[in-house]
Amino acid sequence: MFFLSWKQLMARKKQNLLILLGISFGTLLFVSISGVQLGMRRYIANQLLNNTAHILIKGEEKKVKADEVTEAFYPSNFVHWINNPSGLRENVKLENYSGWYSKLNQDSRVLGFSPRMAAHVVLNSGKFSTAVNLVGTIPEKQVKISSIEDYMKEGSFIGLRGSNTIVIGTGVADDLGLKTGQYVNVSSGLKEGPKSFKIAGIFQFGNQQIDRSLAFASLTDVQILTKSPGRVSEIAVALYDIDQAQRLADEWQILTHDKVEDWQEANASFMEMIKIQDFTRYFITISILLVASFGIYNVLSIMINQKKKEIAILRAIGYGPRRILELVLYQGLLLGVSGGILGMILGYLLCKYVESINLNFDIGNVNHLLISYDLSIYVTAFIVAIISSIISSYIPAKAASKMTPMDIIRAE
């Protein structure tokens, strides 16, 4: 049956070649677009996770409420506030850091975690100054849960082990004219005045807003700078399986008053962009394969009309309707398999070429587009090519299987 299907396909080489190229082009397009989109998605996700985490456990913000103030200070009098009391009641902090420390250490799903404390400070060098968000962390733990070392332009993030050391972004370094090994004054707004910090390294995430507004120091130094010893405002958690982040965040939220947020919730706008990209990618690919499917349908329909005599002979010598159905389906399947394999090979080669193009930027030691070669991309492309080919060849195959020798003779 396979031999007969192959012989009939080879009888119409030009038409079948065009259909083969159509399927290959659809598969190529899916592989290349998916490779670029998933590669950039992974790159952006890594950047986001450097600034957040798989799961971020934060202290709950306790805000002043007018009705609570009224009840506390004027329980028996009616008070009308011209300006309602507002603002935070106290600095944000975790209620039970030691409890979280014990739980996270014992959870086999947790790869690592890093306690952190953020503070708004002003960096000053000479007559120039800039405001940044200073994140206090434990460098060994932060390196374990993120890929920040890959984005270091100068120095090392582990250099924060030293006392009064700081890691700044390239934007901050350019604004203040600083380099690794130099000193910068850090002021938290307290009366004691600024403290001098040595620059242990300079990072570049590629996002100008982050590179000009973020800095890192050791957790102890930030606690001393803000006069809040022992205080931790958040814990960044990394998991072995990032796909479990949402489920674990929901599970942990039940156990605490602290805010437990997974990375997808923290970056909702990014996830919406991903959905749009996926819709666009599948829409383009399905549209092209739909056109190729109509081509398969037309070629097989014409072939059946031209091969009625051969079908009549096959039926006369004992080929039943099922065998005729298989004969035509094999031809569609051959086109689908051949087109899918060719499209995957061409898509892989195109991705390799695109990845080799130097785009003249340097972000985290990367100067080209990041391409994903995930096996699921190629499996999905191949399956879609085969399914579209089988569906488009089933209708003419079904019509051919219903033909009888007498019907064919009468028609002729």
Secondary structure as UniProt FT lines:
FT   HELIX           2..10
FT   TURN            11..12
FT   HELIX           13..51
FT   STRAND          55..58
FT   HELIX           66..73
FT   TURN            75..76
FT   HELIX           97..106
FT   TURN            108..109
FT   STRAND          110..125
FT   TURN            126..127
FT   STRAND          128..137
FT   HELIX           139..145
FT   HELIX           148..151
FT   STRAND          152..155
FT   HELIX           157..161
FT   TURN            163..164
FT   STRAND          165..169
FT   HELIX           170..176
FT   TURN            180..181
FT   STRAND          183..187
FT   TURN            191..192
FT   STRAND          195..203
FT   HELIX           208..211
FT   TURN            212..213
FT   STRAND          214..218
FT   HELIX           219..225
FT   TURN            226..227
FT   TURN            229..230
FT   STRAND          234..239
FT   HELIX           242..244
FT   HELIX           245..253
FT   TURN            254..255
FT   STRAND          259..262
FT   HELIX           263..266
FT   HELIX           268..306
FT   HELIX           308..316
FT   TURN            317..318
FT   HELIX           321..356
FT   TURN            364..365
FT   HELIX           375..401
FT   HELIX           405..411
//
